[in-house]
């Protein structure tokens, strides 16, 4: 059901199934399930309480995946580790705990579940036997990966995660490892600003949908001090809802530090939504697209040039109004 009081994306994954796999000590009653349903009201979110013992958990998840045939599986923490093993599906792993046995070593003793479970159990005992079960299962991670599977899995990693640090492990097996600004939990802010754009890429690919292309010159995004200009973030997040947005920067042959500077700036101020969406070129006229927002547009650009800083587009607010009137065209 659409809610006029919160940001929602009704067309995102509309009519599709999303299977959510929760983390350790959580349940299908976690707030994440409700959050995903609110963000994507026309998608069907499927979740079940995951058994404590990992072998039982994998049997349940494989059965769910086979029966439900979800269009996307999202797993967080322990759930991300388990989701990696569900081959043949589009998957997003958020802070996956591929070293679950080691992570659990600091949790020995009585532990309470953070959310209610259907079986009514509200606590478990973490002991050496359970830890070994998880260590044994994680040894099965990253097996039977084919080239098709490599491109169907995206890993998301909080750059301030105090619990799990598996970015390098994941990247050694899968190409799409993406940092986002956040910690371990999948909170509303992370879902809205970082997860939703990635789900949109997957949704578009599944539908073979091609969005109009907008190029934004890097120099139109920051001021003379290197800080984002006013309303740039607002404009960027609005544009990526309807357009395929690329950031364009020069590629000075003898200044490799510049390209690194641009990449670091984009990672800092845009983060996950700009993953693999930076283009370095000294030949802007060769770019094929629909719109170009630039301080100095190339007159040979085949699309519509928007001269940022001109009388018509003095600020990003004017750019926002222009594209709002277009309605995604």
C-alpha positions in Angstrom: 0.0 0.0 0.0 1.3 3.4 -0.9 2.1 5.8 1.9 1.9 9.5 1.2 4.0 10.3 4.2 7.2 8.4 3.3 9.4 8.2 0.2 8.3 5.3 -1.9 9.1 3.8 -5.3 5.9 2.2 -6.5 7.2 1.1 -9.9 10.4 -0.5 -8.6 10.2 -4.3 -8.7 6.5 -3.9 -9.3 4.8 -7.3 -9.5 8.0 -9.1 -8.6 9.1 -11.2 -5.6 11.9 -10.2 -3.3 13.2 -12.8 -0.8 14.8 -11.3 2.3 17.3 -13.3 4.4 17.8 -11.8 7.9 20.9 -11.8 10.0 21.9 -13.7 13.1 19.6 -13.2 16.2 17.0 -11.6 14.0 13.8 -12.9 12.4 11.3 -12.4 9.6 9.6 -9.8 11.9 12.6 -7.5 11.6 11.9 -3.9 10.8 13.9 -4.4 7.6 11.1 -6.5 6.1 8.6 -3.7 6.7 11.0 -1.1 5.5 11.5 -2.9 2.2 7.8 -3.3 1.7 7.1 0.4 2.3 9.9 1.4 -0.1 8.6 -0.9 -2.8 4.8 -1.2 -2.2 4.1 -3.1 -5.4 6.7 -5.8 -4.9 6.0 -8.9 -2.7 8.5 -9.3 0.1 9.0 -12.9 1.2 10.8 -13.7 4.5 10.9 -16.6 7.0 12.6 -17.1 10.4 15.9 -18.7 9.6 16.8 -21.8 11.7 19.7 -21.3 14.2 21.6 -24.3 12.8 23.2 -23.3 9.5 22.6 -26.6 7.7 18.9 -26.4 8.5 18.9 -22.8 7.4 20.4 -23.7 4.0 17.8 -26.4 3.5 15.0 -24.0 4.2 16.4 -21.2 2.0 17.0 -23.5 -1.0 13.4 -24.8 -0.6 12.0 -21.3 -0.4 14.0 -20.2 -3.5 12.9 -23.2 -5.5 9.3 -22.8 -4.6 8.9 -19.0 -4.7 11.4 -18.4 -7.6 12.2 -14.8 -6.3 13.3 -12.2 -8.8 15.8 -10.9 -6.2 17.2 -12.2 -3.0 18.6 -9.7 -0.4 20.6 -11.0 2.6 22.1 -9.1 5.4 25.1 -10.1 7.6 24.7 -13.9 8.3 21.9 -13.8 5.8 24.3 -12.3 3.2 26.6 -15.3 3.7 23.8 -17.7 3.2 22.4 -15.8 0.2 25.7 -16.1 -1.6 25.1 -19.9 -1.8 21.7 -19.6 -3.5 23.1 -19.8 -7.0 21.0 -19.0 -10.1 19.3 -15.9 -8.7 20.0 -12.1 -8.7 21.3 -11.4 -5.2 22.4 -8.4 -3.1 24.6 -9.2 0.0 24.7 -6.4 2.6 27.7 -6.7 4.9 27.9 -10.5 4.4 29.4 -12.4 7.3 31.6 -14.8 5.4 33.7 -15.4 8.6 30.6 -16.1 10.7 32.4 -18.6 13.0 35.0 -16.0 14.0 32.3 -13.3 14.3 30.3 -15.6 16.7 33.4 -16.3 18.9 32.8 -13.0 20.8 29.2 -13.9 21.4 29.5 -17.1 23.4 26.8 -17.7 26.1 23.1 -16.8 26.3 21.9 -14.5 23.5 18.4 -13.0 23.0 16.7 -12.7 19.7 16.3 -9.1 18.6 12.8 -9.7 17.1 10.0 -12.1 17.8 10.0 -15.5 16.1 7.1 -17.7 15.1 8.3 -20.6 17.2 8.2 -18.4 20.3 11.9 -19.0 21.2 13.5 -15.8 22.4 17.0 -16.8 23.3 19.7 -19.3 22.3 23.1 -20.5 23.7 26.1 -19.8 21.5 28.7 -22.5 22.2 31.7 -24.1 20.6 29.5 -26.6 18.8 27.4 -24.0 17.1 30.4 -21.9 16.2 32.0 -24.9 14.5 28.8 -25.5 12.6 29.1 -22.0 11.1 32.8 -22.4 10.4 32.1 -25.6 8.6 29.4 -24.0 6.5 31.4 -20.9 5.6 34.0 -23.2 4.1 31.4 -23.9 1.4 31.1 -20.3 0.4 32.3 -19.3 -3.1 31.9 -22.8 -4.6 30.3 -23.7 -7.9 30.5 -20.1 -9.2 30.2 -19.7 -12.9 30.6 -16.6 -15.1 26.8 -16.0 -15.2 26.6 -16.1 -11.4 29.5 -13.7 -11.0 27.5 -11.0 -12.6 24.3 -11.7 -10.7 25.7 -11.0 -7.2 26.4 -7.5 -5.8 28.1 -7.0 -2.5 27.4 -3.9 -0.4 29.8 -3.0 2.4 29.5 -0.3 5.0 32.7 1.8 5.2 32.2 2.1 9.0 31.1 -1.4 9.7 32.5 -2.3 13.2 31.4 -6.0 13.0 32.1 -7.5 9.6 35.0 -6.8 7.2 34.7 -9.1 4.2 35.0 -6.7 1.2 38.3 -8.1 0.0 37.1 -11.7 0.5 34.0 -11.0 -1.6 35.9 -9.1 -4.3 38.3 -11.9 -4.8 35.4 -14.0 -6.1 32.8 -11.5 -7.5 33.5 -8.2 -9.4 30.7 -6.0 -8.1 31.8 -5.0 -4.6 30.4 -1.6 -3.6 31.2 0.5 -0.5 28.4 2.7 1.0 28.5 5.2 3.8 27.1 3.3 6.8 27.7 0.7 9.5 26.5 -2.9 9.9 22.8 -2.6 10.0 20.6 -2.0 7.0 18.9 1.2 8.3 16.4 3.4 6.5 19.0 5.9 5.3 21.2 3.2 3.8 18.2 1.5 2.1 16.9 4.8 0.6 20.2 6.3 -0.6 22.3 3.2 -1.5 20.2 0.0 -1.7 17.3 1.3 -3.8 19.6 2.6 -6.7 21.3 -0.8 -6.9 17.9 -2.6 -6.9 16.9 -0.2 -9.7 19.9 -1.4 -11.8 18.8 -5.0 -11.3 15.2 -4.2 -12.1 16.1 -2.4 -15.3 18.4 -5.3 -16.4 15.7 -7.8 -15.8 13.3 -5.8 -18.0 15.9 -4.9 -20.6 14.9 -1.3 -19.8 17.1 1.5 -21.2 16.7 4.9 -19.5 17.6 8.2 -21.1 21.2 9.1 -20.4 22.4 12.2 -18.6 26.0 13.2 -18.3 27.1 15.5 -15.5 30.5 17.1 -15.7 32.4 16.7 -12.5 33.2 20.5 -12.5 29.5 21.3 -12.2 29.2 19.2 -9.0 31.7 21.0 -6.7 32.8 24.5 -5.8 36.3 26.0 -5.8 37.0 24.3 -2.4 36.1 20.9 -3.7 32.8 20.7 -1.7 29.5 19.7 -3.4 27.5 22.7 -4.7 24.1 23.5 -3.2 21.3 21.2 -4.2 23.6 18.9 -6.2 22.8 15.9 -4.1 19.1 16.7 -4.3 19.3 16.9 -8.1 21.4 13.7 -8.4 19.0 11.6 -6.3 16.0 12.9 -8.3 17.7 12.3 -11.6 18.7 8.7 -11.0 15.0 7.8 -10.4 14.3 8.3 -14.1 17.7 8.5 -15.9 20.9 6.6 -16.3 23.3 9.2 -14.9 27.1 9.3 -15.6 29.7 11.6 -14.1 32.2 12.9 -16.7 35.6 14.1 -16.0 38.8 15.0 -18.0 41.5 12.4 -18.3 44.8 14.4 -18.3 47.5 12.1 -19.7 50.2 13.3 -17.5 48.2 13.8 -14.3 47.1 10.4 -13.0 46.6 11.9 -9.6 43.6 13.9 -11.0 41.7 10.8 -12.0 42.2 9.3 -8.5 41.1 12.6 -7.0 37.9 12.5 -9.0 37.2 8.9 -8.0 37.8 9.6 -4.3 35.5 12.7 -4.5 32.7 10.7 -6.1 33.1 7.8 -3.6 33.0 10.4 -0.7 30.1 12.5 -1.9 28.0 10.3 -4.1 29.0 6.8 -3.0 27.2 3.6 -4.1 24.8 5.1 -6.7 27.8 6.2 -8.8 29.5 2.8 -8.9 30.9 2.2 -12.4 29.2 5.4 -13.5 32.3 7.6 -14.0 33.6 8.3 -17.5 37.0 9.8 -18.0 37.5 11.4 -21.4 39.1 14.3 -23.2 36.7 13.9 -26.1 33.2 14.8 -24.8 31.8 15.2 -28.3 32.2 11.4 -28.7 29.7 10.7 -25.9 26.3 9.4 -27.0 23.5 10.4 -24.7 20.4 12.5 -24.2 21.5 15.3 -21.9 24.8 16.9 -20.8 25.0 19.2 -17.7 28.3 21.1 -18.1 30.0 24.4 -17.3 31.3 24.4 -20.9 29.1 22.2 -23.0 30.7 20.8 -26.2 28.8 22.2 -29.2 29.2 18.9 -31.0 27.4 16.9 -28.3 24.5 15.2 -30.1 22.0 15.5 -27.2 20.6 18.5 -25.2 23.3 20.6 -23.6 22.5 22.3 -20.3 25.0 25.0 -19.5 25.3 25.0 -15.7 26.0 28.5 -14.3 24.2 30.2 -17.3 21.3 32.7 -16.9 18.9 29.8 -17.5 20.6 27.3 -15.2 22.4 29.3 -12.5 22.0 26.7 -9.8 21.0 23.0 -9.5 17.5 24.1 -8.5 16.9 25.4 -12.1 18.2 22.1 -13.4 15.8 20.2 -11.1 12.8 22.3 -12.4 13.8 21.6 -16.0 13.9 17.8 -15.5 10.8 17.8 -13.3 8.9 19.4 -16.2 10.2 16.7 -18.6 8.8 14.0 -16.3 11.5 11.5 -17.0 11.6 12.0 -20.8 
